[in-house]
């Protein structure tokens, strides 16, 4: 533990931020997982669309707060949409 008062405060603040960031990443991953299971499963199209919308929203929020990089957010959304479009094509065929 540091001796300087301001550094002690910085350590406390960084620990709080770390916990917040971990929670936000976990929530984002949960939304992505729900969307992927909706895409892969035999769920109705409306539920799948809603799950994808919520996942994209969670990814955007996480990137906006600086928890993940904007390019990582774009990559995650792109992969999710690619998976959804592929499943939709197979369902149509």
C-alpha positions, 0 to 999 in steps of 0.5 A: 500500500502506498504512503502518499495520500493522493496515491492511496486515493488513486488505488481505491479509485482504480479498484472501484473502476476495475470492478465497474469495468468487469461488471460491464464486460460481463453484462455485455458478454451475457447479452451476446451469449443470449443473442447467439443462443437465440440465433442458433436455437429455434426461437421466433424471429421477433425474439431473435431480433430483440436479443440482437438489438439488446446485444448491440446496445450493450456493446455500444454502451461498453465502448462509449464508456471506454471499457472496450475499444471502439474497433473491438465493439465494431468487430463484436457487432459485425461477427454477431450480425454475420452469424445472424444473417447466415442463420437467416439465409439457412432458414430461408433456404 
